[in-house]
Amino acid sequence: MGHNNTKGNRKFIKGRYTANAAKGERLVSSEFQLTFAGHEDISVLVRTSQIPEMTREDVEDYGPNGVKFNQHGPIRNSGEIQVQCVETIEGDIPQFIKDRIASKDYV
């Protein structure tokens, strides 16, 4: 059993692995290509400065006979992240964002 419609690219995988391994524990950001539905002519490289924390709150409680226990509570999702958009000198992205905000157009 396996995937018969895929082709392995060992050079690419090894290159990406080596780059990530070299960064080690310092790797705290993410980088991805963003495209917009209905605006396929526009794409931007997005860099985040830090991957947001997503953990669970600790909940302390007391049970029968005064037994104290700790449990995992609700998800703590501090979703604030700094984002940097990288583009060429043409400046299409800032105008695109301004137009979407002004027209309240959700893409």
DABELQUI-V503153 format. One line per field, one symbol per residue. phi: phi as a letter, one per 20 degrees, with the letter a starting at -180 (. if undefined). A space follows every 50 residues. Layout:
# DABELQUI-V503153
phi: ???
This chain:
# DABELQUI-V503153
phi: .reedccfcfffffffffffffflfffccccbedddfncffdbbedcdeb fffbcdfecebddgmmfebdcedffedeefceccddbfffnffgffffff ffeleed
